[in-house]
Amino acid sequence: MKMLNTPETASGRDRPAPGRRWRADPICLAVLAALAVLFVAPALMPGKVLLPTDLLLLMQPWKHAASRYPEFRQAYNPLLDAIQQFYPWRAYGAEWLRQGEIPLWNARACGGTPFVGNDQSALFYPKNILFWLLPVERAFAVNTVAFFFLAGASMYGLLRVLGARSWAALTGGIAFEFNGFFIGWLEFPPFRSVMAWLPLILLCLELAVRRRSVRWAAGAGVAVGCQFLAGNLHISTYLMLCLVVYAVFRVVLSWREEGSPAAWRAAGFVAGALALGGALAAIQLLPVLELAPMCARPAATYQAAIAKCFPLRHVFALLVPDFFGNPVDHNYWAEALKGSAFPYTEACGYAGTVTLVLAGLALAWRRGATVWLFAGLALAGLLLAFGTPLNRLPYHLVPAFKGLTGLNRAIVIFTFAAPVLAGLGAETVAAKWEADESRAVRKAALTGAILTGAVVLAMGLYLFVVGPALEGAIRGFYAYEWKKVGLFGAFAAGALVIVAVGGTLGSRRALVLLAILAAADMFVFGQKFNPVGEQSILHLDFEPIRIMQREASGGHMVSLGSLDARGFLNRLPPNLPMTLGLRDIQGSDSLRTKRWADLEAAMRDTRSSLAEPAPNSRLLDLIGTRFIYTPRYLAPADGFELISTSAGNLYRNKRALPRAYVAAAVRGVASAEQARSAVLGPEWDPRQETVVIGAGLPTHSRTWRALSVQDHGPNRLTIRGPVRAGEWVVLNDAYYPGWWAQAGGKREEMKAANWAVRAVAVRADVKQVQVAYLPASFLIGQFVTAVGLGALMLILSFCRPRQMRDEEAGG
């Protein structure tokens, strides 16, 4: 069977000796593992965590304990979402899994919200088992080591399958393992994790086609499932675009080389891998797809979408990652430029200077289909990220694309394809050295030096134009910039010198030097970016927290910041209450129901720059907000009782409704909009009337009375208190389909009440009502995933490798 046009198939001279072909593989894989450990080593030390915990020392209530850390002056790198999203989600999932329960529901944010349906919780992602087995703080670093090794080893394996020798593949593996997209999003696990699986998917599919192996296709399916479970469908969209391009390429190549049967077989392997991967991930995918249409995120117009793409000047940042400064150095000036308001994490797409040099050599000397495939992917990634008309294709052809933000993240396609080209380029230049084509090699090195000089000159001219306006605002502006540009020139020159003299050194020595230079390039760029914090900060104890924890089951809490511009720091961060056992009405989540988001908008404080409630909003009382934690002063006359002034002000809201109660009267309405109008009406009183969305509901009066609530984990609770037949029980937790109540042996689906909370009618006299969350999307997904696992087991058990079948037939 013919293979792709690779150095290994180009000529016998390029092929390694049979006994030595795989000898260096264990060494190279060990190098990739060692580099992963070395990069993360500071966070592996006792008492450390790969999170920006120092940010908490600027926020309530941790700021009151900042004096315990005398070395603290300012946040090292303000990666806020790392500490207010991913740490709480991982801690919440681990908390319940250790108790033997799958947390389908998150009762501690946004008044209650789906947990599995929030795909970034990534509860079923295989590598996240580390958060269950290890202390959560320790697991962040260990998980990152595993991530780096997966990315580097998978790219290394792909390059070996594409024909690169070990030391050439090592350079590509290093470049992918530590590329800028991964480094920028390193403390945001779902963003980084998805694309790490793409090399493994392509490796397995390539081997499936070459060996006609269903098992290898199944391996690709497992990797497809893992990337879905990793928890970011935005990045999965770009991965699937790459996979579709590869599939078309591989099917066409198979058809040209072996005819239509081979093409159909290749297409079948790709389709089977996608089907198996989707089935394995269905347990998470279906709840996500159920939640997504109910979310508040609107579809963006095409012009609004591409406005989030890179401006042309950002090309400089792909060559010099700190060209516009770095948050760690507190001089990131890109956001001051019109049309370039990108946080550093969003703007980072550095593939490596050594990578670009070797990729250029691959394009200069290789004419094989493989090189042009990955060159096309790299170019497509750049064109999408920079907002060219190419975005119209996925925008109009892929329905989910209209709801995506940050189209600049398509740069991840470039940071995947460029290392592949670098590995193939290293293999090509090694073949040139061995063929003693020193003149051509030196000519290419000289051309590269001229191009490097031209790029440095262009950067200098740009700095000459913008520098005068920035030199006064940024101390040492020119010295900093020329240092970064100088590093670019030094790494480019080093790579070109090794290329020029590689024939004299010997191909193996030269390739090892290129790998060392690539590692130095990526470490100099990336190792300082991600903060390593103190674990102890996460476990500080404060009186207001203890008070709220004692009464957590009785209602919700909310944290309000100060009314100045720094108010977002002067409060308990969203989602952190999840780690403290508190039930917050707010939260930080990209997938939140539109109904709850509209409720929050209706009670928003217009005096605050934050999207937070006004303390005197009647809606706070309606949803049972018992505690308000804030640095502000709230007047007792408004119904607030000050109960603690230690580490901020904690108020009890005496006007808040209980978490559960029997409705006095019920009025049925046909839609959420009608319920909204009724609830916002000036005369409406929730103690006198409950508005339920549904037809044919009773309107006669009952006795309003409070009920108690006992939680039994994330998915179940019990409402206690005598309830008579025909009465409605209102639970002030967020409404969402899939919640059921059982009373007197009869099961009822809970309905939406008072615009955004839940209610259920009781048919018999009972002393308690059992409430549970078990959505159909999860049950169906569970079944589909079980079928997928069964299919995988059958494939592994009965689909023997072709080599084994041939040997049996020959025997």
Solvent accessible surface area in square Angstrom, and as a share of the most:
residue,aa,sasa,rsa
1,M,94,0.42
2,K,131,0.55
3,M,68,0.30
4,L,2,0.01
5,N,82,0.42
6,T,5,0.03
7,P,8,0.05
8,E,11,0.05
9,T,50,0.29
10,A,76,0.59
11,S,40,0.26
12,G,51,0.49
13,R,168,0.61
14,D,20,0.10
15,R,117,0.43
16,P,41,0.26
17,A,53,0.41
18,P,130,0.82
19,G,62,0.60
20,R,117,0.43
21,R,71,0.26
22,W,131,0.46
23,R,160,0.58
24,A,16,0.13
25,D,20,0.10
26,P,89,0.56
27,I,94,0.48
28,C,0,0.00
29,L,60,0.30
30,A,59,0.46
31,V,51,0.29
32,L,0,0.00
33,A,36,0.28
34,A,60,0.47
35,L,24,0.12
36,A,0,0.00
37,V,70,0.40
38,L,102,0.51
39,F,12,0.05
40,V,3,0.02
41,A,27,0.21
42,P,65,0.41
43,A,1,0.01
44,L,46,0.23
45,M,102,0.46
46,P,116,0.73
47,G,37,0.36
48,K,62,0.26
49,V,0,0.00
50,L,11,0.06
51,L,0,0.00
52,P,0,0.00
53,T,0,0.00
54,D,23,0.12
55,L,6,0.03
56,L,0,0.00
57,L,5,0.03
58,L,53,0.27
59,M,1,0.00
60,Q,7,0.03
61,P,1,0.01
62,W,5,0.02
63,K,76,0.32
64,H,96,0.43
65,A,2,0.02
66,A,27,0.21
67,S,102,0.66
68,R,146,0.53
69,Y,26,0.10
70,P,100,0.63
71,E,119,0.53
72,F,36,0.15
73,R,190,0.69
74,Q,107,0.47
75,A,9,0.07
76,Y,87,0.33
77,N,1,0.01
78,P,77,0.48
79,L,13,0.07
80,L,44,0.22
81,D,50,0.26
82,A,0,0.00
83,I,0,0.00
84,Q,16,0.07
85,Q,17,0.08
86,F,1,0.01
87,Y,12,0.04
88,P,0,0.00
89,W,4,0.02
90,R,9,0.03
91,A,17,0.13
92,Y,2,0.01
93,G,3,0.03
94,A,3,0.02
95,E,56,0.25
96,W,33,0.11
97,L,45,0.23
98,R,114,0.42
99,Q,117,0.52
100,G,73,0.70
101,E,35,0.16
102,I,62,0.31
103,P,0,0.00
104,L,10,0.05
105,W,4,0.01
106,N,2,0.01
107,A,17,0.13
108,R,31,0.11
109,A,4,0.03
110,C,4,0.02
111,G,0,0.00
112,G,4,0.04
113,T,9,0.05
114,P,3,0.02
115,F,2,0.01
116,V,3,0.02
117,G,2,0.02
118,N,3,0.02
119,D,11,0.06
120,Q,13,0.06
121,S,4,0.03
122,A,0,0.00
123,L,20,0.10
124,F,48,0.20
125,Y,8,0.03
126,P,68,0.43
127,K,31,0.13
128,N,19,0.10
129,I,80,0.41
130,L,38,0.19
131,F,7,0.03
132,W,105,0.37
133,L,114,0.57
134,L,54,0.27
135,P,83,0.52
136,V,13,0.07
137,E,17,0.07
138,R,57,0.21
139,A,0,0.00
140,F,8,0.03
141,A,1,0.00
142,V,46,0.26
143,N,4,0.02
144,T,1,0.00
145,V,26,0.15
146,A,37,0.29
147,F,1,0.00
148,F,0,0.00
149,F,73,0.30
150,L,30,0.15
151,A,0,0.00
152,G,0,0.00
153,A,21,0.16
154,S,6,0.04
155,M,0,0.00
156,Y,7,0.02
157,G,16,0.15
158,L,3,0.01
159,L,0,0.00
160,R,10,0.04
161,V,23,0.13
162,L,4,0.02
163,G,4,0.04
164,A,0,0.00
165,R,39,0.14
166,S,7,0.04
167,W,38,0.13
168,A,0,0.00
169,A,0,0.00
170,L,5,0.02
171,T,0,0.00
172,G,0,0.00
173,G,0,0.00
174,I,2,0.01
175,A,0,0.00
176,F,1,0.01
177,E,0,0.00
178,F,0,0.00
179,N,0,0.00
180,G,0,0.00
181,F,2,0.01
182,F,0,0.00
183,I,1,0.00
184,G,0,0.00
185,W,12,0.04
186,L,2,0.01
187,E,3,0.01
188,F,15,0.06
189,P,9,0.05
190,P,0,0.00
191,F,19,0.08
192,R,5,0.02
193,S,3,0.02
194,V,0,0.00
195,M,0,0.00
196,A,0,0.00
197,W,25,0.09
198,L,0,0.00
199,P,0,0.00
200,L,47,0.24
201,I,0,0.00
202,L,2,0.01
203,L,19,0.10
204,C,7,0.04
205,L,1,0.00
206,E,1,0.00
207,L,17,0.08
208,A,0,0.00
209,V,6,0.04
210,R,32,0.12
211,R,126,0.46
212,R,85,0.31
213,S,8,0.05
214,V,64,0.37
215,R,79,0.29
216,W,83,0.29
217,A,8,0.06
218,A,4,0.03
219,G,25,0.24
220,A,0,0.00
221,G,0,0.00
222,V,51,0.29
223,A,1,0.01
224,V,0,0.00
225,G,1,0.01
226,C,11,0.07
227,Q,0,0.00
228,F,32,0.13
229,L,15,0.08
230,A,2,0.01
231,G,0,0.00
232,N,10,0.05
233,L,51,0.25
234,H,16,0.07
235,I,0,0.00
236,S,2,0.01
237,T,19,0.11
238,Y,1,0.00
239,L,0,0.00
240,M,41,0.18
241,L,47,0.23
242,C,1,0.01
243,L,2,0.01
244,V,83,0.48
245,V,67,0.38
246,Y,8,0.03
247,A,15,0.11
248,V,90,0.52
249,F,33,0.14
250,R,1,0.00
251,V,38,0.22
252,V,72,0.42
253,L,16,0.08
254,S,1,0.01
255,W,147,0.51
256,R,179,0.65
257,E,50,0.22
258,E,57,0.26
259,G,24,0.23
260,S,53,0.34
261,P,91,0.57
262,A,6,0.04
263,A,10,0.08
264,W,190,0.67
265,R,73,0.27
266,A,1,0.01
267,A,34,0.26
268,G,41,0.39
269,F,19,0.08
270,V,11,0.06
271,A,58,0.45
272,G,37,0.35
273,A,2,0.01
274,L,57,0.28
275,A,69,0.54
276,L,16,0.08
277,G,0,0.00
278,G,23,0.22
279,A,19,0.15
280,L,17,0.09
281,A,0,0.00
282,A,5,0.04
283,I,20,0.10
284,Q,3,0.01
285,L,25,0.12
286,L,53,0.26
287,P,8,0.05
288,V,2,0.01
289,L,98,0.49
290,E,46,0.21
291,L,0,0.00
292,A,45,0.35
293,P,109,0.68
294,M,64,0.28
295,C,13,0.08
296,A,39,0.30
297,R,107,0.39
298,P,107,0.67
299,A,72,0.56
300,A,31,0.24
301,T,92,0.53
302,Y,22,0.08
303,Q,116,0.51
304,A,51,0.39
305,A,5,0.04
306,I,37,0.19
307,A,77,0.59
308,K,109,0.46
309,C,9,0.05
310,F,6,0.03
311,P,30,0.19
312,L,147,0.73
313,R,68,0.25
314,H,5,0.02
315,V,61,0.35
316,F,33,0.14
317,A,7,0.05
318,L,11,0.05
319,L,34,0.17
320,V,4,0.02
321,P,25,0.16
322,D,5,0.03
323,F,0,0.00
324,F,5,0.02
325,G,0,0.00
326,N,0,0.00
327,P,25,0.15
328,V,19,0.11
329,D,53,0.28
330,H,98,0.44
331,N,20,0.10
332,Y,39,0.15
333,W,9,0.03
334,A,3,0.02
335,E,92,0.41
336,A,80,0.62
337,L,31,0.15
338,K,189,0.80
339,G,57,0.54
340,S,2,0.02
341,A,79,0.61
342,F,19,0.08
343,P,66,0.41
344,Y,11,0.04
345,T,14,0.08
346,E,27,0.12
347,A,8,0.06
348,C,6,0.04
349,G,1,0.01
350,Y,6,0.02
351,A,0,0.00
352,G,0,0.00
353,T,3,0.02
354,V,1,0.00
355,T,2,0.01
356,L,47,0.23
357,V,24,0.14
358,L,0,0.00
359,A,9,0.07
360,G,36,0.35
361,L,10,0.05
362,A,0,0.00
363,L,65,0.33
364,A,54,0.42
365,W,54,0.19
366,R,25,0.09
367,R,162,0.59
368,G,10,0.10
369,A,33,0.25
370,T,0,0.00
371,V,0,0.00
372,W,120,0.42
373,L,17,0.09
374,F,4,0.02
375,A,16,0.13
376,G,38,0.37
377,L,6,0.03
378,A,9,0.07
379,L,102,0.51
380,A,28,0.22
381,G,0,0.00
382,L,45,0.22
383,L,64,0.32
384,L,10,0.05
385,A,0,0.00
386,F,34,0.14
387,G,18,0.18
388,T,37,0.22
389,P,100,0.63
390,L,56,0.28
391,N,1,0.00
392,R,109,0.40
393,L,103,0.51
394,P,11,0.07
395,Y,14,0.05
396,H,108,0.48
397,L,132,0.65
398,V,40,0.23
399,P,118,0.74
400,A,64,0.49
401,F,2,0.01
402,K,67,0.28
403,G,25,0.24
404,L,21,0.10
405,T,62,0.36
406,G,6,0.06
407,L,2,0.01
408,N,1,0.01
409,R,32,0.12
410,A,0,0.00
411,I,1,0.01
412,V,1,0.00
413,I,4,0.02
414,F,16,0.07
415,T,1,0.00
416,F,0,0.00
417,A,0,0.00
418,A,2,0.02
419,P,0,0.00
420,V,0,0.00
421,L,6,0.03
422,A,0,0.00
423,G,0,0.00
424,L,0,0.00
425,G,0,0.00
426,A,0,0.00
427,E,2,0.01
428,T,9,0.05
429,V,0,0.00
430,A,0,0.00
431,A,19,0.15
432,K,41,0.17
433,W,17,0.06
434,E,80,0.36
435,A,27,0.21
436,D,117,0.61
437,E,66,0.30
438,S,46,0.29
439,R,209,0.76
440,A,38,0.29
441,V,1,0.01
442,R,131,0.48
443,K,144,0.61
444,A,18,0.14
445,A,8,0.06
446,L,113,0.56
447,T,69,0.40
448,G,17,0.16
449,A,48,0.38
450,I,114,0.58
451,L,111,0.55
452,T,23,0.14
453,G,40,0.38
454,A,56,0.44
455,V,42,0.24
456,V,41,0.24
457,L,116,0.58
458,A,45,0.35
459,M,0,0.00
460,G,13,0.13
461,L,104,0.52
462,Y,41,0.16
463,L,1,0.00
464,F,154,0.64
465,V,112,0.64
466,V,25,0.14
467,G,0,0.00
468,P,93,0.59
469,A,92,0.71
470,L,21,0.10
471,E,87,0.39
472,G,81,0.78
473,A,87,0.67
474,I,23,0.12
475,R,239,0.87
476,G,42,0.41
477,F,3,0.01
478,Y,65,0.25
479,A,76,0.59
480,Y,38,0.14
481,E,1,0.00
482,W,112,0.39
483,K,130,0.55
484,K,24,0.10
485,V,3,0.02
486,G,39,0.38
487,L,58,0.29
488,F,16,0.07
489,G,17,0.17
490,A,62,0.48
491,F,24,0.10
492,A,2,0.02
493,A,48,0.38
494,G,23,0.22
495,A,0,0.00
496,L,13,0.07
497,V,89,0.51
498,I,21,0.11
499,V,0,0.00
500,A,25,0.19
501,V,62,0.36
502,G,0,0.00
503,G,44,0.42
504,T,112,0.65
505,L,62,0.31
506,G,25,0.24
507,S,22,0.14
508,R,130,0.48
509,R,167,0.61
510,A,0,0.00
511,L,1,0.01
512,V,44,0.25
513,L,73,0.36
514,L,0,0.00
515,A,4,0.03
516,I,103,0.52
517,L,34,0.17
518,A,2,0.02
519,A,13,0.10
520,A,42,0.32
521,D,3,0.02
522,M,2,0.01
523,F,29,0.12
524,V,80,0.46
525,F,12,0.05
526,G,0,0.00
527,Q,68,0.30
528,K,66,0.28
529,F,1,0.00
530,N,12,0.06
531,P,2,0.01
532,V,56,0.32
533,G,6,0.06
534,E,54,0.24
535,Q,35,0.16
536,S,57,0.37
537,I,4,0.02
538,L,13,0.07
539,H,117,0.52
540,L,32,0.16
541,D,86,0.45
542,F,15,0.06
543,E,65,0.29
544,P,0,0.00
545,I,9,0.05
546,R,95,0.35
547,I,21,0.11
548,M,1,0.01
549,Q,78,0.35
550,R,175,0.64
551,E,51,0.23
552,A,20,0.16
553,S,50,0.32
554,G,22,0.21
555,G,5,0.05
556,H,2,0.01
557,M,4,0.02
558,V,0,0.00
559,S,1,0.01
560,L,0,0.00
561,G,0,0.00
562,S,18,0.11
563,L,72,0.36
564,D,79,0.41
565,A,87,0.67
566,R,144,0.53
567,G,1,0.01
568,F,76,0.32
569,L,14,0.07
570,N,27,0.14
571,R,29,0.11
572,L,4,0.02
573,P,0,0.00
574,P,14,0.09
575,N,3,0.01
576,L,3,0.01
577,P,0,0.00
578,M,0,0.00
579,T,44,0.26
580,L,34,0.17
581,G,27,0.26
582,L,1,0.01
583,R,13,0.05
584,D,4,0.02
585,I,0,0.00
586,Q,11,0.05
587,G,9,0.08
588,S,17,0.11
589,D,21,0.11
590,S,44,0.29
591,L,26,0.13
592,R,50,0.18
593,T,18,0.11
594,K,108,0.46
595,R,64,0.23
596,W,6,0.02
597,A,22,0.17
598,D,49,0.25
599,L,0,0.00
600,E,25,0.11
601,A,68,0.52
602,A,42,0.32
603,M,4,0.02
604,R,114,0.42
605,D,4,0.02
606,T,132,0.77
607,R,150,0.55
608,S,10,0.07
609,S,81,0.53
610,L,22,0.11
611,A,78,0.60
612,E,1,0.00
613,P,3,0.02
614,A,17,0.13
615,P,9,0.06
616,N,98,0.50
617,S,17,0.11
618,R,108,0.39
619,L,9,0.05
620,L,0,0.00
621,D,19,0.10
622,L,3,0.02
623,I,1,0.00
624,G,1,0.01
625,T,0,0.00
626,R,70,0.26
627,F,4,0.02
628,I,0,0.00
629,Y,1,0.00
630,T,1,0.01
631,P,40,0.25
632,R,26,0.10
633,Y,163,0.62
634,L,12,0.06
635,A,37,0.28
636,P,89,0.56
637,A,103,0.80
638,D,67,0.35
639,G,13,0.13
640,F,4,0.02
641,E,70,0.32
642,L,82,0.41
643,I,46,0.23
644,S,7,0.04
645,T,94,0.54
646,S,52,0.34
647,A,15,0.11
648,G,10,0.10
649,N,31,0.16
650,L,0,0.00
651,Y,3,0.01
652,R,63,0.23
653,N,5,0.02
654,K,130,0.55
655,R,74,0.27
656,A,18,0.14
657,L,4,0.02
658,P,25,0.16
659,R,5,0.02
660,A,0,0.00
661,Y,0,0.00
662,V,0,0.00
663,A,1,0.01
664,A,11,0.09
665,A,20,0.15
666,V,9,0.05
667,R,94,0.34
668,G,31,0.30
669,V,17,0.10
670,A,85,0.66
671,S,42,0.27
672,A,36,0.28
673,E,105,0.47
674,Q,93,0.41
675,A,0,0.00
676,R,86,0.31
677,S,66,0.42
678,A,15,0.12
679,V,1,0.00
680,L,66,0.33
681,G,20,0.19
682,P,120,0.76
683,E,157,0.70
684,W,24,0.08
685,D,56,0.29
686,P,19,0.12
687,R,88,0.32
688,Q,121,0.54
689,E,42,0.19
690,T,0,0.00
691,V,0,0.00
692,V,0,0.00
693,I,33,0.17
694,G,17,0.17
695,A,101,0.78
696,G,86,0.83
697,L,29,0.15
698,P,49,0.31
699,T,98,0.57
700,H,93,0.42
701,S,91,0.59
702,R,76,0.28
703,T,82,0.48
704,W,65,0.23
705,R,53,0.19
706,A,59,0.46
707,L,16,0.08
708,S,66,0.43
709,V,19,0.11
710,Q,80,0.36
711,D,55,0.29
712,H,56,0.25
713,G,13,0.13
714,P,5,0.03
715,N,13,0.07
716,R,114,0.42
717,L,8,0.04
718,T,1,0.01
719,I,1,0.00
720,R,96,0.35
721,G,19,0.18
722,P,95,0.60
723,V,2,0.01
724,R,115,0.42
725,A,41,0.32
726,G,29,0.28
727,E,1,0.00
728,W,11,0.04
729,V,0,0.00
730,V,0,0.00
731,L,0,0.00
732,N,0,0.00
733,D,4,0.02
734,A,5,0.04
735,Y,41,0.15
736,Y,4,0.01
737,P,39,0.24
738,G,9,0.09
739,W,5,0.02
740,W,76,0.27
741,A,3,0.02
742,Q,89,0.40
743,A,12,0.10
744,G,47,0.46
745,G,66,0.64
746,K,95,0.40
747,R,134,0.49
748,E,39,0.18
749,E,85,0.38
750,M,3,0.01
751,K,80,0.34
752,A,6,0.05
753,A,0,0.00
754,N,1,0.00
755,W,7,0.02
756,A,1,0.01
757,V,0,0.00
758,R,1,0.00
759,A,0,0.00
760,V,5,0.03
761,A,35,0.27
762,V,4,0.02
763,R,146,0.53
764,A,36,0.28
765,D,104,0.54
766,V,21,0.12
767,K,168,0.71
768,Q,69,0.31
769,V,0,0.00
770,Q,75,0.34
771,V,3,0.02
772,A,38,0.30
773,Y,9,0.03
774,L,69,0.35
775,P,4,0.02
776,A,65,0.51
777,S,14,0.09
778,F,10,0.04
779,L,80,0.40
780,I,98,0.50
781,G,0,0.00
782,Q,79,0.35
783,F,139,0.58
784,V,49,0.28
785,T,15,0.09
786,A,59,0.46
787,V,80,0.46
788,G,3,0.03
789,L,90,0.45
790,G,34,0.32
791,A,40,0.31
792,L,19,0.09
793,M,103,0.46
794,L,109,0.54
795,I,36,0.18
796,L,78,0.39
797,S,71,0.46
798,F,150,0.62
799,C,42,0.25
800,R,102,0.37
801,P,46,0.29
802,R,86,0.31
803,Q,132,0.59
804,M,86,0.38
805,R,101,0.37
806,D,81,0.42
807,E,110,0.49
808,E,95,0.42
809,A,88,0.68
810,G,70,0.68
811,G,100,0.96
